[in-house]
């Protein structure tokens, strides 16, 4: 997944957060908890999935393409704790 593809997903999540009454100032100044929803190209063992998620987070921080085998499907700005969820296909 290339940067421009997941950038659009993150922008949509921020827009949704603001539409629900979230604060742009808080979004800019704080680490607002987010839920990341991923899909994988193949069935991977749980440890491999966690490694791919870690590599995906590193790539997003660097604004790089995600590693092969994983796709970001959705981001949800939450009011609770941060968590990762894998969409069941």
LINJO-V825309 format. One record per backbone hydrogen bond with DSSP energy under -1.0 kcal/mol. NH is the residue of the N-H (numbers start at 1). CO is the residue of the C=O. E is the energy in kcal/mol with one decimal. If there is no record, write none. Layout:
BEGIN
[[NH;CO;E] [NH;CO;E]]
END
This chain:
BEGIN
[[6;2;-1.6] [7;3;-2.5] [8;4;-1.3] [9;5;-1.1] [10;6;-2.2] [11;7;-2.4] [12;8;-2.2] [13;9;-1.9] [14;10;-2.3] [15;11;-2.4] [16;12;-2.5] [17;13;-2.3] [18;14;-2.4] [19;15;-2.3] [20;16;-1.5] [21;18;-1.6] [22;17;-2.4] [27;23;-2.2] [28;24;-2.0] [29;25;-2.4] [30;26;-2.6] [32;30;-1.4] [35;76;-2.9] [36;83;-1.5] [37;74;-2.9] [38;85;-2.1] [39;71;-2.3] [41;69;-1.8] [49;45;-2.2] [50;46;-2.4] [51;47;-2.0] [52;48;-2.4] [53;49;-2.5] [54;50;-2.5] [55;51;-2.4] [56;52;-2.5] [57;53;-2.5] [58;54;-2.1] [59;55;-2.3] [60;56;-2.5] [61;57;-2.2] [62;58;-1.4] [63;60;-1.1] [64;59;-3.1] [66;1;-2.7] [70;67;-1.2] [71;39;-2.7] [73;37;-3.2] [74;37;-1.5] [76;35;-2.3] [78;33;-2.6] [83;34;-1.1] [85;36;-2.9] [87;38;-2.5]]
END
